[in-house]
Amino acid sequence: MRYDAPSPERWDHRGFDTGFGYVSARGAPLVGLLDPRPGERVLDLGCGTGVLTAEIARHGASVLGIDGSPAMIEKALARYPGLDFGIGDGHEFTVAQPYDAVFSNAALHWMSRDPGRVIDNVRAALVPGGRFVAELGGAGNCAELTAAMSTAWREYGLREPSLPWYFPTPAEYAARLEKAGFVVRLLEYFDRPTPLDECPGGASDWVRMFAGSVLEGLPPEIVAPLLGRVDELAAPALRRETGWMADYVRLRFAAVRR
């Protein structure tokens, strides 16, 4: 398998499975949809620290996890030394031998430079009849969070933040899959409010972890008050007596290569 130059690190891997472990825990039903079988070859695209890669392997499949973050892959290798991991960008990866299935959880929306190319690469990585099973953020994902960011940036006289994600509508993504040579067998689009109980800073912690790129180049002295303003703006919609919530909207699908 060949991997081209990795993409920059997406978030702080040290918090990925601790303060923000819901990214992995909430993906468990997706493995059931994949239904990995003993002896199958599965590629986990955007595997992060390998939690779901290991879950797929426990079903008896031969699985390879790839991710664009070297830090994520380093942690995955340390945690699961018996599994195969490598650094790979979804826009560029190729495989030497095709796979029976490609799986992806909470990663495709980060591959925003050219989503169509990512889908083309997945198709090329599959045997005819191979499965593509994934979940990503859908249209409206984090709408309250991103609206709070936009308003805070505007109030501070800053340019609109350039957000790093791709959140498609169900119709848009189904059309991309069909155009690339897939038959869509299942597509679900649903709200999934997610507790941020382990984010003491609320929305500001979420911004630092998942949208840290928007803080790059800002004067250091305004970052704290700017994020404080994001908290104030997001609180009416997202803060509950029990803690903060993220307004997630998910797009889950299963497709088959023609």
Salt bridges, closest charged atoms under 4 A:
ASP4 OD1 - ARG2 NH1 2.24
ASP12 OD1 - ARG14 NE 2.98
ASP17 OD2 - ARG79 NH1 3.03
ASP35 OD2 - ARG37 NE 3.83
GLU40 OE2 - ARG37 NH1 3.79
GLU40 OE2 - ARG131 NH1 2.82
GLU55 OE1 - ARG58 NH2 2.85
ASP67 OD2 - ARG10 NH2 3.26
ASP89 OD1 - HIS91 ND1 3.05
ASP89 OD2 - ARG113 NH1 3.91
GLU92 OE2 - ARG113 NH2 3.09
GLU92 OE1 - ARG117 NH2 2.86
GLU135 OE2 - ARG192 NH1 2.88
GLU135 OE2 - ARG250 NE 3.69
GLU135 OE1 - ARG252 NE 2.65
GLU155 OE1 - ARG229 NE 2.66
GLU172 OE2 - ARG176 NE 3.97
GLU178 OE1 - ARG258 NH2 2.73
GLU188 OE1 - ARG252 NH1 3.89
GLU232 OE1 - ARG229 NH1 3.01
